[in-house]
Amino acid sequence: MSKSKHEKRLDRKRKLNERGRRRSERVRLLRNRKRRIECRLRDRVWSPQDEPMLAAGNIHYELSDKSRGLSVGGIGAMHLLARRVGLIDRIDEQLKLLKVHLPYHESDHVLNIAYNILSGGTCIEDVELRRNDEVYLDALGPSGFPIRRRRATSAGGSRPRTWSR
């Protein structure tokens, strides 16, 4: 039995509503992800930190149906290796560049550059790609990354540096 024009029109409208609803859900999820990343990367006033910020405490290897994946999956293993062989502590002991750890240690800066290279980055600006990857941020555990874009102050200069001589 053939459907009437009215029934066909209603069917088309239902399909459009279903597609629109699915699209709006995806837009909402993407908007929420972007909001969470912006919240993590907002400017903050930090107190001195006793431990390095890159903790990699949220890395677990398992086979599952998860919908999120890390394009540089070995980065967690590299961080665990660096921690277990004492590289992180050694960098912090031997490299004294920062007067105060607000909030990052020297090892955070060095490892951030190393992880950028391990992740396929070819220049320092590629760190920005990692800073905007929510899964990458979740894996390594920082609320932000040490190397940031320089923002001009109201006087036209850049922020004061915290490097020691």
N, C-alpha and C positions, 0 to 999 in steps of 0.2 A: 504494500500500500504506500502510495506516495505522500510525502509531507506537504502541507500547505505552505504558501509563501510566508505566512505569519510564523509557523513553526520553524521554518528554516531560518528566518530572521532571529528568532529567539535563540536558536542553537548557536548562531554566529555570535550573538551578544554574550552568551554564557562562556564561549571559548575565549572571547576577548577579555572578559572579566577574570577568567582563570589565568590567562597569560599575564594580565596586568597585575594580578595579585602576586603571582610568582616573581615577577620582575620587581615589584615593590619590596618583597621580602629580601631579595638579593641586594637591592639598593640599601635597605636598612642594615643588613649585615655588613656591607662594605663601609657604610657610614659609621657604624659602631666601631669597626676595626680601626678606621682612620682616627676616630675620636680617642680611642685608647692609646694609640701610638702618640698622638699629639699631647695627651696628658702625661705620658711617660717622658716625653722630650721637652716639656715646658721648662722655662728657666726657674731655678730654685736657689735658695740660699742654703748652702750645705755647711754642716759642721765637719771638723776634721774626722777622717775615718781611720780606724785601726787596721782594717783588713781591706785588701783589694776589692773593687766593686764587681769585677767579672767573676762570678761564682760557679756558673754552669751546674747549678744544683738541680735543675729541672730536666735533666737528660736521662731518658730511659729508652733502651732499644728493645723493641718488640714488634711482632707482626700483628697487624690489626686492620680494621676497616676505617681508620681515622681519615677525616677529610682534609687535614692539614699536613703538609709535608715540608721538609727543609731541603732546599736545593743543594746545600753544602752539608750533607749529612755527617761527614767525618769531622766537622769542626768541634763537636762535643768530645770526641775521642782525642783530638789534638789537645784540647784544654785539659782533659783529665790526665793525659800523658805529661803535659807541662807541670801540672800540680804535683803528680806523683814523683817525678824525678827531681823536684825541688827547683825547677827553673824560675817559677814565679817568685819564690823567696829570694833566690840568688839575684834576680834582677833588682828587687827592692833593696837588697843589702848593698849591692855594688853601684847602682846608678842613683845618684842623689841629685836630682834636678829640681824637684818641687820643694818649696819651703813648707807648704801645708798641703795635706791631701784633702782637697775640697772638690769632690769626694774621691777622686781617682788617684791611684798610686802610679809610680813610674811603670810598673809591670802592666797596668791596664793600658797605658798608651802604647808601649812596645808591642804587646800582644794584639792590640786592636789593629795595628799596621800589619803585623804578621798574618792575622786572620783575614784581613782584606786581601792579601796576596794569595793565601790558601783558598779563598772563596772566588778566585778568578779576577780580582780587581787588578787593574793595570796602572792606576794612579790614585793619589790620595783622595780625590773627589769621589771615587767609587765607594768610600766609606759611607757616603750618604745613602747609597742603595741598601746597605746593611741596616742603617739606622731606621729605615722605613719598612723593614721586613719584620712583621710581628712575630712570626715563628722563630726567626733568628734571635730576636730580643728575648723571647721566652726561653730559648735554649741556653743562652749564655747568662741570663739573669740580671743584666744591668737595667736600671731604670732609664738610662740614656747611654750615650757613648762619649768618650773623652774628646775626640776630634770633632769639632762642630764648625759650622759656618761662622765666620766672624761677622758680628753685627755691629754696625756703627752706633756710637753713643750719640747723645744729643749734641755734643761738642764736635762731632764729626770724626773723632778718633775711634780707636778700637778699645776693647776692654783691657784693663791692666793685666799684665802677665804675672804668674805666680812662680816664675822660674828663679832658682837661686844661682849664684855665680860660682 
